[in-house]
Amino acid sequence: MDLEIIKKLIALLEGGQDAALAVITNAAGSTPREAGTKMIVTAGRNTHGTIGGGLGEEIIIRECLKALEIKKSFTHHINLTGDITAGEGMICGGIMDVFVDYISNEDEYTLEILTRYVQSIHNHEKPVLVTVTGIKGEGPPVAPGRKAVILADGFLAGDLGAAGLNSLAASAAGSLGKNIKPELVTLPLDNEHQVEFFIEPGILNPKVLILGGGHIALPLVSIASLLGFKVTVVDDRPEFANAGRFPGADRIICDNFEPALEGLDIGPGTYAIIVTRGHQHDRDCLRKVIAHPAAYIGMIGSRRKIKAVMNQLAQEGIPHEKLAAVFSPIGLDIGAETPEEIAVSIMAEVINTYRGGRAATEKM
């Protein structure tokens, strides 16, 4: 979910500019970017973000300029498998649908919905942004691009503009479960019409929280940063918590673990990795982190040590279901031995969780 693109779009609209928001709604085969990827185009071919570059992006820029001219939203289909793409240097071999969403700076409703969506993400309200991308048949007079925000409790902000659409969208959003991937959904509105929604679960840009600055943390920071995660490292030793040791980290905290964790925002976009130097610190970190709605909590250690930590926390009253959700032993079982290999196994497990992969994982 390109939260920064949405924020940029809001700023452009508030600044008096019309904009065309290009959103990949469906991608199959070998395409340069995935569903949910966004790019903004304004008058004069000014762009923000990218949907993959090359000829495909050039085509969409042209379509965005067309949308700005005719003041309408529509879906454009791109086939990257033909000879023409190969001739332009494109090596991808897939197809994708891109919703070209024209938004006027005078459209106060859409600006309000987008602003509410961003605020709800920061408030950890687990919002879902629903956009009508098309209605098939002689259906209700709803123009493509109409939006609403649905929160985890079912509360709907906005109005999709036609009877039945709000409840249909709420049902579609509720069916996502824990899925964090944007999804294009087509549902029957009645016996004659179908509506197409693009549904985007909203979370903050994913963060990796590494508790412990030892040998495994070094490659962990490099790999997590390379993958695009915002990385925070916490350690209580100055020689292990400094910018010289972790130049790729976005934030480094040198403090005792428990007070350091008190001041951190650990939400649905946080992937917590506990790799401290000892049993006591692992336990203290887990006790603090498990009280938050982190997307992933993993703890390193032998089965004997893990069992001892879990038993003690259970005796303290931490519910079994929370302890059972901890990934420990940490990392996918790839036979890792070196710190670098262990870091790869841990980040593979994080990606598997983040992307909803099907690799076998182990929890307590």
Phi, psi and omega in degrees: 000119185275078183297321181295327177294318178297318178297319178296319179299316178301316180297319179295315180296316179294334178276003175092014180256138167286157181211152170246122180259114178267124182233123173289117181259340180205134180220134179224146181080207184265088178252154185291331181224168186256171178302138181101344179293138188233155174213139177255137174233132175239175182305144181085013179065025175285131183235154175223124184086180180209148174252015173132351178077186176069198183297320180303315179292322179298319178299316182291325175300317177299318180293324178294319177296325176296316180299320179295329180283314184270350177061045179219155177255149181197168177256136178242133181261131179239131176249115183261019184260349187279173181295332184296322180291322179297323180291339180263010178088008178278130180253001180280155182228044182233188178232154176208149173257134180236122176274119180263106191255104177282129179228120179279146177291347177269359181277083184295328180298309182296321177300318179295319181294315180296320179295318178296321180299312180296315179300319182293325177297313181292335178272004180057039179270006178051056182286156172235125177268123180248125178239129174284118180256351177175151173232126181265134182101173178282073191265193180298152184282068177247119181283141175305139181109348179295137189232158172208158177245132179241127181267171185299329180276006179091353179296135181248126174257122182104183183211123182285352165096003179209149182303130176092339184290322181297311181293325178295318179293319179297321178295318180295319179294320180294333182284351181291332183063231181270005181296130179251008181270139173299149186213137175266124186234132174245125184228150176287129177273320173202198184291342186244346189230151173233146178241142179249121178249144165252121188248125183235104174295137184256118172227159175293157177308133188299142182235143172251124177253113182255116181259102185122130184249029184280204187298321182289329181297328182302302178290333178300314180298315181297315183290314181297320179295317179300326181279357175096007177280146170280126191247128173242133177243134177236130172206152183267005182247122182304325181288346179250353182233081180205158185293331178295325179281325184234071181294340181272355181282145177279333181209137179232127182242122176254102183193165171299146191299314185296310177295328178297318181290334179300326185264008183258145176270104183249100185236197183297347178258013183255133177245105188265128182238114184260107181223052181283182186271000184195163182308311184296315181293321177301314181297315181296319178295315181297320179302319181285313187292324186292345178280355182250158181276053180296150178288332184206136171229120178236141180228129180281160174142163176290160180300324180296314180295317180299316180298319180296317179297314181296319180297318181294317180293326176296320179294334178281353176104006177289128185302146181300321184295329177288317179294324181291340181275354180284134177278104182197124005301144187282149174090153175291147182280093178244013181075026184295142179231315182280161177305321180294317179293321178296320178298319177299316182295323180292312181291331174296321178291322176298313179297319179301320178288315182297319185266358182069039181289176185247013177293144181291127179241162182237129176236165177292000000 
